[in-house]
Amino acid sequence: MRKKRKNDTMYQKQEKYFYGFISLWLIGFVVFTLGPMLYSLYASFTDWNGITAPEIAGIKNYVLILRAVTYTHIRAHETSQDIECR
């Protein structure tokens, strides 16, 4: 049987403190950062009005955003050219 040394108990105590302190940080990270990020990612793939149950929309939301951005960019570019020509 192995004899307990003073260094082993000191190391174990330091290890407990380390895991105690790091677990607080990990819990905070998961609850306040990672959780909301993952929920936002999930919500971006749904069609939800806030009252009814969310329905999976897939990438439809992203396609709509890209079309709107492209259309807005084109209209802004045409408007700026119209102003320059006048």
N, C-alpha and C positions, 0 to 999 in steps of 0.2 A: 504494500500500500504506500502511496506517495505521501510524503509529509507536506503539510501546508507551510508555505513560506510566507513571510511578511510581504514580499513583492507581489505574490499572486493575489492576495486579498486587496492590496492597494490598486493593482491593475483592474481587478473586478469592480471595485468601487468607482474608479475613474470611468470604466466602461458603462456602468449604470448611469452615471451623470451625463456622459456623452449621449447615450440613447434617449435619456429623458429630455435633454435640451433639444436635440435634433427632431424628436417626435413632435414637439410643440410647433416647430417651424413647418414640418411636413403637413401636419393637420391644418395649419393656417393656409398653407399653399394650396392644398387640395380644396378646402372649403371656399376660400376667397378668390382664387385665381383659376385653377384648373377646372373646377366645377362649372363656374359661369362660362368659361371658354368653350367647354364641351357642350353645354346647353345651348349656347349661341350657334354653334355649328349645327346641332340638331335642328334648332328652330329655323335656320336659314334654308333647310330642305323641306319645310312644311308650309302649308297654306293655312294660316290661323288668324281669325279675327278677334281673338281674345275672349270670346263668349262660348263658342262651340268647341268641340274637340278638334285638335289639330289634324289635318289630313296631309299625308305625305305628297309633296309636289315634285320631288326630285330636283333636277337642275333647272326647272322652269323659272324659278325666281332669278337665277343667275343669267339666263338667256334674256329675260325681260330687262334686267339692269343693263346688260351690254347693249341691247337694242336702244334703250333710252339714252345711254351715254353717247353712242355713236350718232344717233339722230340729233341730239343736242349739240354735239361737236360739229356736225355738218352744218346745222342751222347757224351756229355762231360764226363759223367760217364764211358762209354765204353772206351773212349780215355784215361782217367786217369788210368783205369785198365790195358790197353795195355802197357802203359809206365811203370807201376809198375812191370809187368811180365817180361819185357825185361831185 
